[in-house]
């Protein structure tokens, strides 16, 4: 499914036709550069990955067959566990970063988000309410049990795992929203990136208008991430092949455009350990 064309995209078709499976590559940076530490194969495409917050060797991936896989870098035989409950592609997965809980949230093209405890063999809860594909699910780094989801139904939603329904619905764009992230320095601030090529910042205390709008990308924005080191700095990547860096506090917020990629730029992350490394 291609968010900016509405049908299967050429890159996804090529990926499945040529590979027929997904690969998780675990990379390490050392004196020799970036080297492959471990590689795992799965029988369908892998769309997202998240590191465990309590075990440096453990990761979880989400797959085109609707399943989540738990991998241990120290045990290269295969997944430790597979969760298969989503009925369509599991497009996003995130591990909670707040202390005192070990929870995982996943989002799917089946329009649901699911809550998991990696120590339990089935989901703890299913969150329904979105009327379109869920592209992104991200935990709040501040509020235990709180996560946000971004969807093709043009809304950003905030959920509390202890509450019966959705906590907040924000009609954030007039286009499909492909990504969202939570500011590491402000528990009320989130950013969304959408097919309309814009990034928007949202203050949960007043969602009638965005607190900032960032324009510059020329195709759909696939991923957006706040900096872990600077409160007003964020990065985004797009189907326009670029990675862009922004400071929304400045009159001219676009800091830099990186054009090294020659195809769709689908993901990025900012290092938690080395300032400026992406």
N, C-alpha and C positions, 0 to 999 in steps of 0.2 A: 504494500500500500504506500503510495507516494503522496505525502502531505501537500506538495505544491503542484501536483498534477491530478490527484484524485484517483489514480490507478496505479497498478504495479509499476515500480520504477525500474529503469534499465540496470542500475547498479545492483539492486536486490536480486533481480532475475539472473544476472550474470553470476552473482555470488552463489546462489543456490544451484544453478545449472553446472557450474564448473567444479565447485567444491562438494556440494551435496551434504555438507556437514559444517560444524563450527569448530573453531580452535581457540582455546584460551592460552595465550602466551604470557608467561610470567618472566619479566625482564629485570635485570639487575644492572646498576650503573657502578662501574669500578674504574681502575686505572686504564683499562683497555677500551673503555667506552661503554656503550649499552650492549649487553650480551644476553642471550637467551638462557634463562636459568632452568625453566621447565615448560613443557608444552602438554596440553591435554586436548583430546578430541571429543566432540559430541556429535550425535547423528542428526543435528539440525542447527540452524544458524544461532549464534549467541549474540544477543542484543545489548546486554549490560552486565556489569560486574561490580562487586563491592567487597572491600576487605573486611574481615572480622575485626571488631573493636576489642576483642579479648584474647585473640590468638593470632600472632603474626604470620602463621603458616596457612591460615584458612581463608578461603574466598567463596563467594556465592555468585553464580551466573544465572541469567534468565535467558530463556530459549524460545525459538520459533514454534516449538511443539507445545508451548504452554507450561513447561516445567521449569523448576529451579534446581540447580545442582550445587552441592557443597563439595569443594575440593580442598585437599590438603597438600601443600607443596612438598611436604616431607614424605608423602605417600603417593607416588606417581602412578599407581595402578588404575585409578579411575575415581569417579565421584564417591565420596563417603556416603552420601544420601541424595535421593532425588525426590522432590515434591512435585506431584502432578495433579493440580486442581484447576488451574485456569483452563478454560475451554478454547481459548485462542492464544495468539502469541503473547508471551510474557515479555513486555518491552522494557521494563525498568525494575531495578531492585536497589535497595539501600539499607544499610545497617545503622541502627540507632547509635548516636555518638554521646548521648547523655549518660551519666553515671547511674548505676543502680538498676539498669535494665539491659537485657540483651535481646532486642527485637529487630525483626527484618520486615520491611514493607515491600510489596511488589505491585506493579501496575500492569494491566493487560489490555489488549485489544478487545477483550470480552466486556469492557466498560466497568470492570471491578478492580478494586485494590484489595489485597489480602495481607493480613498480619500473621507473622510467623515467629515462633520461638525455635531457634535451631536445635534445641534439645528435645523438641516435640515433633512427632512424625506427621503432623497435620496442621493446617492453618488454625489459628485461634479465633479469627473473625474475618468476615468478608464485608467490605464497604461498598454499598451501591448508591447510586445517585447521578453519576455522570451519564450523559446521553450520547457520548461519543467515545472513541478510542482514548485510553489513558496512555499518554506518552512519557510522563515523568512523575515519579513519586520521590519525595525528599523529606527526611526527618528534620525537625527543628533542632539546631544545636543547643538550644537554650531551654526549651520546655519539654520535660519528659512526657512521652506518649502523644506527642503532637506532630503531625506530618502534613505536607501539602501535596496536591496532585494537580497536574496540568493536562488538559484534554482537547481533543478535536471538537468538543462542543463549545469551544471558545471561552471556557471558564477556568479560573484558578479556584481550587477549593481547599479549605483547611479543615482537618479532622482531629478529633480527640479520641484516642482508643477507648477511653472510659465513658464516652458519651454515646447515646443511642444513634444519633444521626450526624449529618454534616454540621460543622461548627460555623462555617462562613462560606458563602458563594460569591465570587468576584467575577463579573462579566468583563474580563481583562482586555480582550481584543475582539475585533470583528473578523477573526480568522482563527484557524486551528493553532493551538498553543502547543509547541513541541518540547518546551523545557522550562523549568523553574528552579530557583535556588534561594536559600535562606541566607541573609546577611549574618556573618559570624560575630558582628559587634552590636547588632540591634535586633532584639527578638520580635519586633513588629514589622521589619522590613523584608520583603521578598522581591525578586525580579522574575519576569517572564520574558520568554522569547518566542516569536510566532512566525507564521507563514507570511504575515504582512510586512516582514523584514524589520520590525521594530522590537526594541527592548523597552519594557516598562517596569518602573518600580512602584511597589504598593505598600502603603502604611496600613496595617490591619486595624488601626484605630479610626481610620477615615478612608474608605475605599471608593468614594464618589469620583475622585480624580487621581490619576497616577502622580506620584511625587517627582518622577522624572520620566522622560521619553528619550530614547537614544536611537538616532537614525543614521544610516550609513551602509548597512548591508544591502545587497541588491537581489538576494534570494532568501528563502526561508532560513531562519535561525534554528540550528539543530541543537545546540547546547550552550548554556550560559552558566558561569560559575563566579561567585564572589571570591575575592582574595581572602586568605586566612591571615594576612599581615596588615592590610590597609582597609579601613572601614568603608571607603567610597570607591574602591577599585574593583573592577570586574573584567572578565574575559568572555568572549563569545566566538562561536564558529558557525559556519554557514554553508549552504549549498553553493554559495558564490565562490567557493574554494579558499576563503580567507579566514584568518583568525584576527580578531580585533580586540584591543585593550582600551578600556574606558575609565574615566574618573568623573562620576556624575556630579561632583561638587564644583567642577570647573565650568566656566562659560563656554569653552570649546572642549567638550568631554572626550572626544576621540583622541587617544594618545598615540596609537600606532596601529597600522594595518600590516599584517604579515601575509605574504603571498607565496610561500614556499610550496604549498600543496598544488597538485595539478588535477585533482579530482575533488568530489564532494568532501567537505570537512565535517565529519559526523560526531566527533567527540573531543573533549579536552578536559584536563583537570589541572589544578594548581597545587604544587608541592606544599605539604604541611611543615616541611623541615627546612627547605631552602628557599628563602625569599627570592622571588623573581623567576623561579624555575617552573615551566609549564610543560 
